[in-house]
Amino acid sequence: MATNKNTSKNTAKNTAKGDKTMATKSNEKKAQKTDPKKFAELANIRVPKALRILKSISTLSDKERYEYTDEQTVAILTALKNAVDEVAQCFENGGKKDEETFRI
């Protein structure tokens, strides 16, 4: 039985070491730049998604279906404009900004 306990302990230690190695490799991959094809691939997926979502937000403007205030309209448009400005700033600076959540 002592052998089984030792084997279990060694396996646990090796697994922990392996996890650290894998985490390090994962971090290294994140630090590396991807090729331009990957950027284009992701942009071709994400931009159309964002445009579809914006179109769905624009359907909220239908006064026959929804009732809303001018303040709510201003809040939505301000949040969207700020988000676009942040995206533009990220591309200009090559960095990120903190995410903010929107609530009316």
N, C-alpha and C positions, 0 to 999 in steps of 0.2 A: 504494500500500500504506500509505503514511503516513496517508491519509485513513481507511482501515479501522481502523487502530490507534487513531486519535483518536476515531473514532465509537464503538468498543468501550469506550474509557475513559470517554467522556461518558455512554454508556448505563449503564455500571456506576455512575458517580457519581449519575446521576438515579435509578437503582433504589435505591441506598443512601439517598438523600434521601427517596424515596417510602416506603421501609420505615420510616424514622424517623417520618414523618408518620403512617403507618398505626398504628405502635406508640403514638404519642401519642393518637390518636383512640381506640384500643382502651382505653388507660388511663383516658381521660376517661369512656368508657362504663361502665367498672367502678366508677368513683367515683360515678356518678349512681345515685340510688335508683330501683328499679323500682316499677311500680304494684302495688297490692294484688292485682290479678287474677293477676299473675305469681307472687307469693308463694303464693297459694292453689293455683295450678296445680302448682307445684313441690312444695308440701306434700302435695297429693293424690296425687302420684307417689311421693315419697320415704318418707312415713310407712307406707303399705301395704307397701312393699319391706322396710322395717325390721321390721315386724310379721311378715312371712313368714319372714325370716331368724331372728327370735327363736323362731318356732314350730319351725323346723328345728333350732335349738339344743336346744329342749325335748325333741325326739325322742331326744337323746343320753341322756336319763334312763332309757330302757328297759333295765332290768337283765337282761332276757332276751336282749337283743342286744349289750349293751356291758358291759364290766367297767371300773370306775373307782373311784378312792379318794375318801374324804371331802375330802382336801386338794385334789384336782382340782375337786371340786364347789365348794368354797369359793373357789378361784381363779377359776373361771368366773363365779360369782355376784358376786364382788367386782368383777371387771372390768366386768360388765354394769351393776352399780349405779353404779360410778364414771362410766361413760360417760353414763348417764342424768343423773347429777348435773351433769356438765360441760355437757350440753345445756341443762339448766335454768339453770345459771349463765350460759351464753351469752345466753339469752333475757332473763335479768334484767339483765345488763350490756350487752347489745347488742354483744358482742365475741366473739372466738374464743380458744381455748386450743390449746396444742400437742397434736398427735396422739401417742398412745402406742400401741405395738403390744403385743398379748397373745401370750404363749407359756407353755405348761405346762413 
